[in-house]
Amino acid sequence: MIYTDLSVEAIEKSFRSAFENAVNKCLVSSAENPAGNGGGSGKESVGSQYTKQANGRSEAKTNLWGHNN
């Protein structure tokens, strides 16, 4: 198969999006677990903290294949 830069970028974007969605679902389910967030003490859950931290990161400067974005 011959891949163009556009098809590689589309695959990468799709992969990153699917991965981020899967991670966010996992974090949400862990945030709903009282044992995982300190027993509901009213503080922000661990899952919520991780999600905010992950969403605050900047986009990678290179793609999965080492090319500049």
C-alpha positions as CSV (number, residue, x, y, z in Angstrom):
1,M,0.0,0.0,0.0
2,I,1.1,3.6,-0.6
3,Y,0.3,6.0,2.1
4,T,0.3,9.8,1.6
5,D,1.1,12.3,4.3
6,L,-2.6,13.2,4.4
7,S,-3.7,9.6,5.0
8,V,-1.0,9.1,7.7
9,E,-2.2,12.3,9.4
10,A,-5.8,11.1,9.2
11,I,-4.9,7.8,10.7
12,E,-2.9,9.5,13.5
13,K,-5.7,11.9,14.3
14,S,-8.3,9.1,14.4
15,F,-6.0,7.0,16.7
16,R,-5.3,9.9,19.0
17,S,-9.0,10.8,19.3
18,A,-10.0,7.2,19.9
19,F,-7.3,6.7,22.5
20,E,-8.2,9.9,24.3
21,N,-11.8,8.9,24.4
22,A,-11.0,5.5,25.8
23,V,-8.7,7.1,28.5
24,N,-11.4,9.6,29.4
25,K,-14.0,6.8,29.8
26,C,-11.7,4.9,32.0
27,L,-11.0,8.0,34.1
28,V,-14.7,8.8,34.4
29,S,-15.5,5.3,35.6
30,S,-12.7,5.5,38.2
31,A,-14.0,8.8,39.4
32,E,-17.4,7.3,40.0
33,N,-15.8,4.7,42.3
34,P,-15.9,6.0,45.9
35,A,-12.9,3.8,46.8
36,G,-10.9,5.4,44.1
37,N,-11.5,9.0,45.2
38,G,-11.0,9.1,48.9
39,G,-14.4,7.9,50.0
40,G,-16.4,10.9,48.8
41,S,-14.8,13.5,51.1
42,G,-16.1,16.3,48.8
43,K,-12.7,16.8,47.2
44,E,-12.2,16.6,43.5
45,S,-11.8,13.0,42.4
46,V,-8.5,11.5,41.2
47,G,-10.0,10.7,37.8
48,S,-11.2,14.3,37.4
49,Q,-7.8,15.6,38.4
50,Y,-6.1,13.3,35.8
51,T,-8.6,14.3,33.1
52,K,-8.0,18.0,33.7
53,Q,-4.2,17.5,33.6
54,A,-4.4,15.5,30.4
55,N,-6.7,18.0,28.7
56,G,-4.3,20.8,29.6
57,R,-1.3,19.3,27.8
58,S,-0.2,20.8,24.5
59,E,-0.3,18.9,21.3
60,A,2.7,16.8,20.4
61,K,5.3,18.5,18.2
62,T,5.8,15.3,16.2
63,N,3.4,12.6,15.1
64,L,3.7,8.9,15.8
65,W,6.2,8.5,12.9
66,G,8.5,11.2,14.0
67,H,7.4,13.8,11.5
68,N,6.8,17.4,12.5
69,N,3.1,18.4,12.8
